[in-house]
Amino acid sequence: MIANIYIVAFLILYFLIVFITPSIRVKRKTGINPYVFKNTDSAHDFLGKVSAPITSLIFIVALVNLFYPEGLQYFAPFTWLEISILKYTGFAFIHLALLWIIVAQVQMSNSWRVGIDHSARTELKTNGLFSISRNPVFLGMLVTLAGIFFILPNAITLLVATVSVMLFQVQVRLEEEYLSKTHANTYIVYCKKVRRWI
């Protein structure tokens, strides 16, 4: 029961730390709204529209696990994966991923955005975690989703992880197009040195 409560509390804290806090910080420091998805029919904005409902499925699974654990049977659980070592691995993943994301966001500073801000020329970050991965925040999110799947292995958590991989693959490629136009050769040289993921 304590673990079930902890998962819900962690997800709430995770959302606040990963999305709300850095967005407020950038807004206060720059006056720019870092959430740049619009209500258009572009591929970029479509990603913004589908990401929220997909992510909310994780919260639904965690809440069902807390208030009605028997209800998890309707999410097609992979009972053969419900073993202690995977759960411990999952908890390790989500905590290490959160720490990784926090460090990446601090290193991004005012360049943090949720989506692609075509109206601003943000600084190209190449140091710190960005010298290991071109997309450390997205990488951290994927590790988080893998951790959640290990903790609660079922069809829904697997679906969210799988769909998120596809969405992130598209998102980072759109960002790469923007960055290559904005930073030209500097970004091309950076891409040759640092992998997209790790």
N, C-alpha and C positions, 0 to 999 in steps of 0.2 A: 504493500500500500504506500509506504514511504517513497519507494522508487517511482510509483505512478504519479504521486504528487510532484516529485522532483522534476520529472520529465516536462510536465505542464509549466511549472515555474521556470524551468530552464528555457523553454521555448519562448515564453513571454519576455524574459530577460534578454534572450538572444535577439529577438525582434527589436527591442528597445536599443540595444547596444549597436547592432549591425546597421539598422536603418534610421531609426528616429534620432538618436543622439548625434551622429555625424551630420545628418541633414540640418538639424537645428544649429549646430556649430558653424557649418558653412554659411547658412543663411544669416547668422548674426555677424560673422566676420566679413562677408562680402556683399550682403544684401541680395544675393542671387539665390533663387529657389533651385536646389540641387535636383529636385525631381522634375525631369524634363520630358517625360512621356506625355504626348498630347492625345487628343481625341480625333486622330486622323486615321486613314485607312492604309497608312504606310506599313511596311514590314516591321520597322522599328517600333512603331506605336502598337502594332498588333502584339508584339512580344510583351509590352507593358500590360496590355489588357488581359492576357491569358496567364501571366505569371502569378498574379495575386490569387485567383481561384485555385490554381494548381497547388500553390504553397499552403493555402488554407486547409487542404485535405490533411496535411500533417497535424494541424491543430485538432481537427475533428477526430483523427485516430487517437491522439493523446488524451483528449477529453473523454472519449468512449472508454479508453483503457482505464481512466480514473474513476468515472462514475458508473460505468456499466461494462465491466471487463468481459462478461459473457457475450457482449455484443460484438467482440472482435471476431467471433466465428463467422460473421457475415462479411468480413473483409478478406476471406480466403487466406487464413494464416498458414505460414509454412512451419508447421509444428516441428518438423525435423531440424529446423534451424534454431529452435528455442532452447539453446544450451548456454550455460553460464559463461563460458569463454568468449562466445560471440557477444553476449550482453556487456561483459566487461570491456571488450574491444570497442564496442559501440560507444560506451560512456567515455572511454579514452579519446576516441575520435572526435566526439562533439566538443569536448573541452579543449583539446589541442587545436581544433579548427577555429574555435572562437578566439583563442589567444592569437592565433596566426592572423585572423581577420582584423582584430584590433590593431595589431602591429602594422599591418598593411594600410589600414585606414589612417593611422597616425602619420605614416610616411607619405600618404597621398595628400594630407593636409587639405588645402582649399581646392584641390583638383577633384575631390570626391563628387561624383554625380550618380544619380540613379537614371540611367539612360545616357544618350549622347547629346551634349549641349553644343549645337552648331553655332550658337550665337557668341560663344566665348572661346578664347584660345588658352586652354588650360596647359599648365606646365607638364612636359613629358617626364615621368618619373622612371628612373633607371637604376637607382641605388636601393640598398636594403633588400627587402624581399623581392623587389622588382628586378633585381639582378639574378634571381633564381627562377622566377616565373613572370611572364608578361601579364598574367591575370590572377594574382594571388588571392584577391577577394572571391572571385568566382570559384577558384580552386578550393578555398576554404569552405564555401557553401556546398560544393559537391561532396567533400569529405564529411561535412555535417549530415547531409542526406544519407550517405552510406552508413554513418553511425546510427542514425535513427532507424534505418532498415535493420541493422544488426540487433538493435534493442527491441524493435517491434516488427519482426519479419512477417509481412503479409502483402497481399496483392496491391493494396493502396500505397504503402510506403515504397514498394518497388516501382509502381507506376510513377509516383512523384519523382523519384530519383532518375528514372529512365527518361521521362519527358523533360526534366530539368537539364539533363545532359544535352539533349537536342536543342533546347531553347538557348542554353548558354553557348553552344557551338555557333549558333546563328548570331547571337548578340556580340560575341567577341569578334566575329568576322566583320560585322557592321562597324564596330569600334575601330578595327584595324584599318578599314577603308578611310574612316574619318581621320585617324592619326597619321596615316601615310600622306594624306592630302595636307594636313595641318603642319606636320613636322618634316615632311619630305625625306631627304636622304638620311637625316639623323635617325628617323624611325626605322628606315630600311636597315641601317647598320645595326641598330639595337636588336631588330628581329633576327639578324644573323647570329647574334651572340647569345640571345636568351630565347628559350623555347616558349611556345604559347602557354603550356601548362606547367611542366616541370622537367 
